[in-house]
Amino acid sequence: MGTIDVDGTMHRGYVLTRSWQAVITLRAAALNHRDLFIRQHLYPGTTFGVPLLADGVGVVSATGSARGAQAWLHQRVLLNPGTGWQDSSDGPEDARGYAILGGTRAYTAGTLADVVTLDAGQLEPCPPHLSDAEAAALPLAGLTAWRALCVKSGNARPGRNVLVTGIGGGVALMVLLFGVARGCNVYVTSGSRDKIERAVALGAKAGVVYTEQDWDKTLLAMLPRKRRYLDAIVDGAGGDVVARGSRLLKAGGIISLYGMTLSPKMDFLMTAVLRNIEVRGSTMGSRREFAEMVQFVRETQLRPVVSRTVHGLDIEQIDALFDDMRNARQFGKLVVTLGDGNGSRL
């Protein structure tokens, strides 16, 4: 299949209504916590009319007639998981806000499908060193981690001490990988000793179990003697991160917060005010940041961590992946390989 003449009609099962669109035959897709919330109808705009999942890798099998779209034909590509945000450092430029692929009325496409049709401008060449499963694990988690660490924390620099909380999830692991590649001293928290040991094997300096009393004091003693404080915390839980962080961070330290899984609200204490601690919200990222993140992965040969894969649109197997997420059993991303894809490179 190649170029499709765009006239708003169906061609071989596909509908392209714009000349700059592309049809991507998907090879793998990955789960995010967002998908778990959508399945529980806890996410705005949830609908049954749009496939789930926002992460995907595939091969462009058809395009509209625009030259820029045609240039993607037969390439293996990553899908930018959102739209409405081009390059502003502050947030989405589109007055309608940022729309994410999968499961809602805001963006009527998702990656848990055989094919997806997107604007060709939302595609990035897939780094060739990644398998299909690794590639599918990258987009949303990688973009969220890149902005939270490299843009919002201001501390993705050699020698800086960065704490990543809740290691094991896709975003936290990508923050760890990016931080290590940038020369940071990365420390982690987890409810599992095993996950901490696996994080150390990936380059973390050390970690603490957050269910233990006074874990913050234990962590403080682990920090380098000449820099016995944290420069930044990258957190996806919320909860008591300000209270704990105020004891660990340097004056003017940063808490880069990309999620609040423990509670939809969080106390900001006077101790944090007196020490000039900043909390900076960070959600996903721009199209420009997505391209920068993918280029960094290509240059450094980073590989996202894949926890487990299943093959095909088998609802029982996919449900089992959601069970892994619901019970925090995963270490890395949960991936569905599709078509004749088996998690290998193209």
C-alpha positions as CSV (number, residue, x, y, z in Angstrom):
1,M,0.0,0.0,0.0
2,G,1.2,3.5,-0.7
3,T,-0.2,6.9,-1.3
4,I,-4.0,7.3,-0.9
5,D,-5.8,10.0,-2.9
6,V,-7.7,12.0,-0.3
7,D,-11.3,12.6,-1.1
8,G,-12.9,11.6,2.2
9,T,-13.9,8.1,1.0
10,M,-12.7,4.7,2.1
11,H,-9.7,3.0,0.4
12,R,-8.8,-0.6,1.3
13,G,-10.4,-0.2,4.8
14,Y,-8.7,3.2,5.6
15,V,-10.1,6.7,5.6
16,L,-7.8,9.6,5.1
17,T,-9.5,13.0,5.2
18,R,-6.4,15.1,5.0
19,S,-3.4,15.0,2.6
20,W,-0.9,15.1,5.4
21,Q,-2.2,12.1,7.3
22,A,-0.5,8.7,7.6
23,V,-1.8,5.2,8.3
24,I,0.5,3.3,10.7
25,T,0.3,-0.5,10.9
26,L,1.0,-1.0,14.6
27,R,3.6,-3.5,15.8
28,A,3.4,-2.9,19.6
29,A,1.5,-0.8,22.1
30,A,2.1,-0.2,25.9
31,L,0.0,0.4,29.0
32,N,0.1,3.5,31.2
33,H,-1.7,4.1,34.6
34,R,-3.9,6.5,32.6
35,D,-5.4,3.5,30.9
36,L,-6.2,1.9,34.2
37,F,-8.0,5.0,35.3
38,I,-9.9,5.1,32.0
39,R,-11.0,1.5,32.5
40,Q,-12.5,2.5,35.8
41,H,-14.1,5.6,34.3
42,L,-12.0,7.9,36.5
43,Y,-10.6,9.9,33.6
44,P,-12.2,12.9,31.8
45,G,-14.0,12.2,28.5
46,T,-13.8,8.4,28.8
47,T,-15.6,6.7,25.8
48,F,-16.1,3.3,24.4
49,G,-15.7,4.6,20.9
50,V,-11.9,5.0,20.9
51,P,-9.3,2.3,21.4
52,L,-7.3,2.3,24.6
53,L,-3.5,3.1,24.9
54,A,-1.4,6.0,23.9
55,D,2.0,4.4,23.3
56,G,2.8,2.8,20.0
57,V,5.3,1.8,17.4
58,G,4.6,0.7,13.8
59,V,5.3,1.0,10.1
60,V,3.7,3.6,7.9
61,S,1.7,1.6,5.4
62,A,-0.1,4.4,3.5
63,T,-0.2,8.2,3.4
64,G,-2.1,11.1,2.0
65,S,-0.8,13.0,-1.1
66,A,1.3,15.6,0.7
67,R,5.0,15.3,0.1
68,G,5.8,15.6,3.8
69,A,3.5,12.6,4.5
70,Q,4.8,10.5,1.7
71,A,8.3,10.8,3.0
72,W,7.3,8.6,5.9
73,L,6.1,5.7,3.8
74,H,7.5,2.3,4.9
75,Q,9.4,3.8,7.9
76,R,9.2,2.4,11.4
77,V,8.0,5.2,13.6
78,L,7.2,6.2,17.1
79,L,3.9,8.0,17.7
80,N,3.9,11.3,19.7
81,P,1.2,10.4,22.3
82,G,-0.4,13.9,22.4
83,T,-1.4,16.9,20.3
84,G,-2.1,20.6,20.9
85,W,1.4,21.4,22.3
86,Q,4.1,22.3,19.8
87,D,7.1,24.0,21.4
88,S,6.1,26.4,24.3
89,S,8.1,25.7,27.5
90,D,5.0,26.7,29.6
91,G,2.4,24.4,28.3
92,P,0.0,23.6,25.4
93,E,-0.6,26.4,23.0
94,D,-4.0,25.0,21.7
95,A,-6.9,26.7,23.5
96,R,-8.5,23.3,23.8
97,G,-5.6,22.0,25.8
98,Y,-3.5,18.9,25.4
99,A,-5.2,15.8,24.0
100,I,-3.7,12.3,24.5
101,L,-4.2,9.3,22.4
102,G,-6.4,6.5,23.6
103,G,-9.8,6.0,25.3
104,T,-11.3,9.5,25.4
105,R,-13.3,11.8,23.1
106,A,-10.5,14.4,23.1
107,Y,-8.4,12.4,20.6
108,T,-10.3,9.8,18.5
109,A,-7.4,7.4,18.0
110,G,-5.6,4.8,20.2
111,T,-2.8,2.3,19.8
112,L,-4.5,-0.9,21.0
113,A,-5.5,-1.6,17.4
114,D,-4.2,-3.1,14.2
115,V,-3.8,0.4,12.5
116,V,-4.1,4.0,13.5
117,T,-4.4,7.1,11.3
118,L,-2.5,10.3,12.5
119,D,-1.1,13.6,11.3
120,A,2.3,12.7,9.9
121,G,3.7,15.6,11.9
122,Q,3.2,13.5,15.0
123,L,5.7,10.8,13.9
124,E,9.3,10.3,14.8
125,P,11.7,7.8,13.3
126,C,12.1,4.9,15.7
127,P,15.7,4.5,17.0
128,P,16.9,1.4,15.2
129,H,18.5,-0.2,18.3
130,L,15.1,-0.6,20.0
131,S,13.0,-3.7,19.7
132,D,9.3,-3.2,19.0
133,A,8.5,-3.8,22.7
134,E,11.2,-1.4,23.9
135,A,10.0,1.2,21.3
136,A,6.4,1.0,22.4
137,A,7.6,1.4,26.0
138,L,9.2,4.8,25.2
139,P,6.8,7.5,24.1
140,L,4.5,8.6,27.0
141,A,6.8,7.5,29.8
142,G,9.9,8.9,28.1
143,L,8.3,12.2,27.3
144,T,6.9,12.6,30.9
145,A,10.3,11.7,32.4
146,W,12.2,13.9,30.0
147,R,10.2,17.0,30.9
148,A,10.0,16.2,34.6
149,L,13.8,15.7,34.9
150,C,15.5,17.6,32.1
151,V,13.2,20.6,31.8
152,K,11.4,21.1,35.1
153,S,13.8,19.9,37.7
154,G,16.7,22.0,36.3
155,N,19.1,19.4,37.8
156,A,19.8,16.9,35.0
157,R,23.6,17.7,35.4
158,P,26.7,15.7,36.3
159,G,27.1,15.3,40.1
160,R,23.7,16.5,41.1
161,N,21.8,14.3,43.6
162,V,18.3,13.4,42.4
163,L,15.8,11.2,44.2
164,V,13.3,9.3,42.0
165,T,10.3,8.0,44.1
166,G,8.3,4.8,43.4
167,I,10.8,3.0,41.2
168,G,9.4,0.3,39.1
169,G,6.8,2.3,37.0
170,G,7.6,3.3,33.5
171,V,8.1,7.0,34.1
172,A,10.2,6.6,37.2
173,L,12.5,4.1,35.4
174,M,12.9,6.5,32.5
175,V,13.9,9.3,34.9
176,L,16.5,6.9,36.4
177,L,17.9,6.1,32.9
178,F,18.0,9.7,31.8
179,G,19.5,10.8,35.1
180,V,22.3,8.2,35.0
181,A,23.0,9.1,31.3
182,R,23.2,12.8,32.3
183,G,25.7,12.0,35.0
184,C,23.4,12.5,38.0
185,N,23.7,10.6,41.3
186,V,20.3,9.0,41.2
187,Y,18.7,7.6,44.4
188,V,15.4,5.7,44.5
189,T,12.5,4.7,46.8
190,S,10.3,1.7,46.6
191,G,8.2,-0.6,48.7
192,S,10.2,-3.5,47.5
193,R,13.9,-4.3,48.2
194,D,14.0,-6.3,45.0
195,K,13.0,-3.3,42.9
196,I,15.7,-1.2,44.6
197,E,18.3,-3.8,43.8
198,R,17.2,-3.9,40.2
199,A,17.3,-0.1,40.0
200,V,20.9,-0.2,41.4
201,A,21.7,-2.6,38.6
202,L,20.5,0.0,36.1
203,G,22.8,2.7,37.6
204,A,21.1,4.0,40.8
205,K,23.5,4.8,43.6
206,A,21.2,3.4,46.3
207,G,17.7,3.3,47.5
208,V,15.4,3.1,50.5
209,V,12.1,1.3,51.3
210,Y,9.6,4.1,51.9
211,T,7.5,1.9,54.2
212,E,10.3,1.9,56.8
213,Q,10.2,4.5,59.5
214,D,12.6,7.5,59.1
215,W,13.6,6.4,55.5
216,D,14.5,10.0,54.8
217,K,17.2,9.9,57.5
218,T,18.5,6.6,56.1
219,L,18.7,8.2,52.6
220,L,20.4,11.3,53.9
221,A,23.2,9.2,55.3
222,M,23.7,7.6,51.9
223,L,24.4,10.8,50.1
224,P,28.0,11.9,49.2
225,R,29.9,13.4,52.2
226,K,30.6,16.6,50.2
227,R,27.0,17.0,48.9
228,R,24.9,15.6,51.7
229,Y,21.6,16.9,50.3
230,L,19.3,16.4,47.4
231,D,19.2,18.9,44.5
232,A,15.9,17.6,43.2
233,I,13.1,15.1,43.7
234,V,11.2,13.7,40.8
235,D,7.9,12.3,42.2
236,G,4.7,10.8,40.9
237,A,2.9,10.1,44.2
238,G,2.4,13.3,46.0
239,G,1.4,12.5,49.6
240,D,4.1,13.7,52.1
241,V,6.7,14.5,49.5
242,V,6.9,18.1,50.6
243,A,7.3,17.2,54.3
244,R,10.0,14.6,53.6
245,G,11.6,16.6,50.8
246,S,12.1,19.7,53.1
247,R,14.4,17.6,55.2
248,L,16.4,16.3,52.3
249,L,16.6,19.1,49.7
250,K,19.1,21.9,49.6
251,A,17.8,25.4,50.1
252,G,16.0,26.3,46.8
253,G,15.7,22.6,45.9
254,I,13.1,21.4,43.4
255,I,10.3,18.9,43.6
256,S,9.3,18.0,40.1
257,L,5.8,16.4,40.4
258,Y,4.3,14.5,37.5
259,G,1.6,12.7,39.3
260,M,-0.3,12.3,42.6
261,T,-1.2,8.7,42.9
262,L,-1.6,8.8,46.7
263,S,-3.9,11.8,46.9
264,P,-5.4,14.5,44.6
265,K,-4.1,17.1,47.1
266,M,-1.0,17.7,49.1
267,D,0.2,20.0,51.9
268,F,2.7,22.7,51.3
269,L,4.4,23.3,54.6
270,M,5.9,26.5,56.1
271,T,9.3,24.7,56.4
272,A,9.3,24.4,52.6
273,V,8.6,28.1,52.3
274,L,11.4,29.0,54.7
275,R,13.9,26.9,52.7
276,N,12.7,28.2,49.4
277,I,11.7,24.8,48.2
278,E,9.8,24.8,44.9
279,V,7.1,22.4,43.7
280,R,6.9,22.3,39.9
281,G,4.0,20.5,38.2
282,S,5.0,18.6,35.1
283,T,2.7,16.9,32.7
284,M,3.7,15.1,29.5
285,G,5.6,17.5,27.2
286,S,5.7,19.3,23.9
287,R,6.2,18.0,20.3
288,R,9.7,19.6,20.4
289,E,10.5,17.9,23.7
290,F,9.4,14.6,22.3
291,A,11.8,14.9,19.4
292,E,14.6,15.9,21.8
293,M,13.9,12.9,24.0
294,V,13.9,10.5,21.1
295,Q,17.1,11.9,19.7
296,F,18.8,11.5,23.2
297,V,17.7,7.9,23.3
298,R,19.1,7.3,19.8
299,E,22.4,8.9,20.7
300,T,22.9,7.2,24.0
301,Q,21.4,3.9,22.9
302,L,19.2,3.8,26.0
303,R,16.7,1.0,26.3
304,P,13.4,1.4,28.1
305,V,12.7,-1.4,30.7
306,V,10.0,-3.8,29.6
307,S,8.4,-5.8,32.4
308,R,6.3,-8.2,30.4
309,T,4.7,-8.6,27.0
310,V,1.7,-10.4,25.6
311,H,0.9,-10.9,21.9
312,G,-2.3,-10.0,20.1
313,L,-5.6,-8.5,21.0
314,D,-6.5,-11.2,23.5
315,I,-8.6,-9.6,26.2
316,E,-7.7,-12.2,28.9
317,Q,-3.9,-11.6,28.4
318,I,-4.4,-7.9,28.3
319,D,-6.5,-8.0,31.5
320,A,-3.6,-9.8,33.1
321,L,-1.3,-6.9,32.2
322,F,-3.7,-4.5,33.9
323,D,-3.7,-6.8,37.0
324,D,0.1,-6.5,37.1
325,M,-0.3,-2.7,37.1
326,R,-3.1,-2.6,39.6
327,N,-1.1,-4.7,42.0
328,A,2.2,-2.9,41.4
329,R,3.9,-6.1,40.3
330,Q,5.6,-4.6,37.2
331,F,9.2,-3.4,36.9
332,G,9.1,-1.5,33.7
333,K,6.4,-1.2,31.0
334,L,3.7,-3.6,30.1
335,V,3.5,-4.2,26.4
336,V,1.2,-5.7,23.8
337,T,2.9,-6.8,20.6
338,L,0.6,-6.7,17.5
339,G,0.3,-8.1,14.0
340,D,3.3,-10.2,13.2
341,G,5.4,-8.2,15.6
342,N,7.1,-10.3,18.4
343,G,9.0,-7.6,20.2
344,S,12.0,-7.8,17.7
345,R,13.6,-5.1,15.7
346,L,12.2,-4.5,12.2
